[in-house]
Amino acid sequence: MKTKEILNNQKTINRTQMKTINKIIISLVFLLTLKAGIVNAQDINWNEVENGKKHFVTLSLGEDNCSYYGLTYGYNIGNTKLPLIVDAEFSVPFGEDVFDDWNSRIGLQTKIWSHNNLWWSAKASVITRKFESEVASLLNFGSSLSTLFGYQKSKWGIAAEFTYDRSEITKIKNGITKDYYPEITDGWYNTAGGNFKLGLQANASIKSTNLYLRFGKTYGQDFEDNPTVPFYAKVGISKSF
């Protein structure tokens, strides 16, 4: 009986440890989304595309669970009838160790519909995010889909935006966590889940320079597990040529 009780107790301990380890993994991934939950935005003035502009460079500052800055380059591979912009973005939070945390994205966006000054666009992106601390190093791969519906004049515009940002898989390399839980393992973990962003954006154009401001609110995928600070904001300046 004593041997059986010992085995049962050991199984209970193992189950408890596994639950704790699972909670740690979930917490690490949640920490990643907080540190690198950077807005995936559309910053193209479609009037400039119609005027034949091919190149778009954007500098931006933002707040989305962390303060960050970024650089985006876009190139029009389409035409005036079917504008198609492929772009790449790299963003990092403000801090001493610049490349410990970063967010990179490659996307494709197009204008789906327009009538007079009204327009509707969509953008799909593949995202890579990295977060590093003494607790763990996380490398995450995800995707996002956003759509905007707006009104654009020659000098100004306004639009409503909707974005879904999704985490797919994360590589975790544990740090000091192993000192307390030696059973925890490094490797790839399925971290499927995401969040929604609903907001507004406004822009002002001066020749080939476009200034924009966007702000909104972030919701958890189930609209219940929302971030502690659920608001985001971003300002930027874009140059086309």
C-alpha positions in Angstrom: 0.0 0.0 0.0 2.8 2.4 0.8 4.4 1.8 -2.6 1.1 2.4 -4.3 0.5 5.6 -2.3 4.0 6.8 -3.2 3.3 6.2 -6.9 -0.1 8.0 -6.7 1.5 10.9 -4.9 4.2 11.1 -7.5 1.6 11.1 -10.3 -0.2 14.0 -8.5 3.0 15.9 -8.2 3.8 15.4 -11.9 0.4 16.6 -12.9 0.7 19.6 -10.7 4.1 20.4 -12.2 2.8 20.0 -15.7 -0.1 22.4 -15.0 2.4 24.9 -13.6 4.7 24.5 -16.6 1.7 25.0 -19.0 0.8 28.2 -17.1 4.3 29.4 -17.4 4.3 28.8 -21.2 1.0 30.6 -21.6 2.3 33.5 -19.5 5.4 33.8 -21.6 3.4 33.9 -24.8 1.1 36.5 -23.2 4.1 38.5 -22.3 5.2 38.4 -25.9 1.9 39.7 -27.2 2.1 42.6 -24.7 5.6 43.6 -25.6 5.2 43.1 -29.4 1.6 43.8 -30.0 2.4 46.5 -32.5 -0.3 48.0 -34.8 -0.4 46.5 -38.3 -1.5 49.6 -40.2 -2.3 50.7 -43.7 -0.5 54.0 -44.4 -1.1 54.4 -48.1 -2.8 57.5 -49.6 -4.5 55.9 -52.6 -4.7 59.2 -54.4 -0.9 59.1 -54.7 -1.1 55.6 -56.2 -3.6 56.8 -58.8 -1.1 59.7 -59.6 1.5 57.1 -60.5 3.6 57.0 -57.3 5.5 53.7 -56.9 7.6 54.0 -53.7 6.3 54.7 -50.2 8.5 55.2 -47.1 7.0 55.7 -43.6 8.5 56.6 -40.3 6.2 56.0 -37.3 5.9 56.2 -33.5 3.4 54.3 -31.6 2.0 53.0 -28.3 0.5 49.5 -28.2 1.3 48.0 -24.8 4.8 49.4 -25.4 6.2 52.5 -26.9 7.9 51.8 -30.2 9.2 53.3 -33.5 9.4 51.8 -36.9 10.3 52.1 -40.6 8.1 50.8 -43.5 8.9 50.6 -47.2 6.2 49.9 -49.8 6.3 49.4 -53.6 3.4 49.4 -56.0 3.5 46.3 -58.2 0.0 46.9 -59.6 -1.4 49.6 -61.8 -4.0 52.4 -61.5 -6.9 50.0 -62.2 -5.6 47.4 -59.7 -3.2 49.0 -57.2 -1.3 46.4 -55.3 1.3 47.4 -52.7 3.9 45.0 -51.2 5.5 46.4 -48.1 7.9 45.5 -45.3 8.0 46.9 -41.8 10.5 46.7 -38.9 9.6 48.1 -35.5 11.3 48.0 -32.1 10.3 49.2 -28.6 12.1 52.0 -27.0 14.8 50.7 -24.6 18.4 50.1 -24.0 18.7 46.7 -25.7 17.2 47.6 -29.1 17.3 44.2 -30.8 16.2 42.1 -27.8 12.6 42.8 -28.8 11.4 43.5 -32.3 8.6 43.1 -34.8 8.9 42.5 -38.5 6.1 42.2 -41.1 5.7 41.6 -44.8 2.4 42.5 -46.3 0.3 42.9 -49.4 -2.5 45.5 -49.6 -4.9 46.6 -52.3 -7.8 49.0 -52.9 -10.9 46.7 -53.3 -13.5 49.4 -54.2 -13.8 53.1 -54.7 -16.5 55.6 -55.6 -15.9 59.3 -55.8 -14.1 60.0 -52.6 -15.1 56.8 -50.8 -12.7 53.8 -50.7 -12.3 50.4 -49.2 -9.0 48.5 -48.9 -7.6 45.3 -47.4 -4.2 44.1 -46.2 -2.8 40.7 -45.3 0.5 40.2 -43.6 2.9 37.6 -42.2 4.5 38.7 -38.9 7.6 37.6 -37.0 8.1 38.8 -33.4 10.9 38.4 -30.9 11.0 39.0 -27.2 14.0 38.3 -25.0 14.5 38.5 -21.2 16.2 36.6 -18.4 13.0 34.5 -18.1 12.9 33.3 -21.7 13.6 34.1 -25.3 10.5 33.8 -27.6 10.4 33.8 -31.4 6.8 34.0 -32.7 5.3 33.7 -36.1 1.8 35.0 -36.9 -0.4 36.7 -39.4 -2.8 39.6 -39.6 -5.6 40.8 -41.7 -6.9 44.4 -41.8 -9.5 46.4 -43.7 -10.3 50.1 -43.9 -13.2 52.0 -45.2 -12.7 55.7 -45.6 -13.3 59.1 -47.2 -10.3 60.7 -49.0 -10.0 64.3 -50.4 -6.9 65.7 -52.0 -5.6 67.2 -48.8 -7.1 65.1 -46.0 -8.9 61.9 -45.2 -10.5 59.8 -42.5 -11.2 56.1 -42.2 -12.4 53.4 -39.9 -10.1 50.3 -39.5 -10.5 46.7 -38.3 -7.6 44.4 -37.7 -7.2 40.8 -36.6 -3.8 39.8 -35.4 -3.1 36.1 -34.8 -0.3 34.2 -33.2 0.4 30.8 -34.8 3.5 29.2 -33.4 6.3 30.2 -30.9 9.8 28.9 -30.3 10.6 29.2 -26.6 14.1 29.0 -25.2 13.8 29.1 -21.4 16.2 31.1 -19.1 16.0 31.2 -15.3 12.7 29.4 -15.5 14.7 26.1 -15.7 16.2 26.8 -12.4 12.8 26.4 -10.7 11.2 23.9 -13.1 13.9 21.7 -14.7 11.2 19.7 -16.4 10.3 22.6 -18.7 11.5 22.1 -22.2 12.6 24.4 -25.0 11.1 24.0 -28.4 8.1 25.0 -30.6 4.7 25.4 -29.1 1.3 25.9 -30.7 0.2 29.3 -29.6 -2.8 29.8 -31.8 -4.9 32.8 -30.7 -5.2 36.5 -31.4 -6.8 39.8 -30.9 -9.0 42.4 -32.6 -8.3 46.1 -33.1 -11.0 48.6 -33.9 -10.1 52.2 -34.5 -10.1 55.4 -36.6 -7.4 57.1 -38.6 -7.0 60.5 -40.1 -4.4 61.9 -42.5 -3.3 65.2 -44.0 -1.4 65.5 -47.3 1.1 68.1 -48.3 2.2 67.4 -51.9 3.9 64.0 -51.7 4.1 63.9 -47.9 1.4 62.3 -45.9 0.9 62.8 -42.1 -1.4 60.4 -40.3 -2.8 59.6 -36.8 -4.6 56.5 -35.8 -6.0 55.3 -32.5 -8.4 52.7 -31.2 -9.0 49.8 -28.9 -7.8 46.2 -28.6 -10.0 43.3 -27.8 -9.1 39.7 -27.0 -10.2 37.1 -29.5 -13.1 36.1 -27.2 -13.8 39.7 -26.3 -13.2 38.8 -22.6 -9.4 38.4 -22.1 -8.6 42.0 -23.1 -5.3 43.7 -22.4 -4.9 45.6 -19.2 -4.4 48.8 -21.2 -6.6 48.1 -24.3 -5.9 51.2 -26.3 -3.4 51.9 -29.1 -2.2 55.0 -31.0 0.2 55.7 -33.8 1.5 58.7 -35.6 3.7 58.8 -38.7 5.0 60.6 -41.7 5.0 59.0 -45.2 6.8 60.1 -48.3 6.0 58.9 -51.8 8.0 59.2 -55.0 
